[in-house]
Amino acid sequence: MGDNARQVETPCYECIGLHCAIQKLGGLSVGIDVKAHYPKADYTEVIIGWPIKYKKDW
């Protein structure tokens, strides 16, 4: 980390995102997140999820 980043960036980051579950496609979920320190975005995540269904037999 450079000297300027130490002076400007905060020790914690912000995360904002949007997620959507599509029931017509069997519960497929799609989302996007942006994680950032105050002056700049660090990275962007694209999330795709599928529910795992299992039968619990006791």
Secondary structure, 3 states (H helix, E strand, C coil): CCHHHHHHCCCCCEEEEEEEEEHHHCCEEEEEEEEEECCEEEEEEEEEECCCCCCCCC
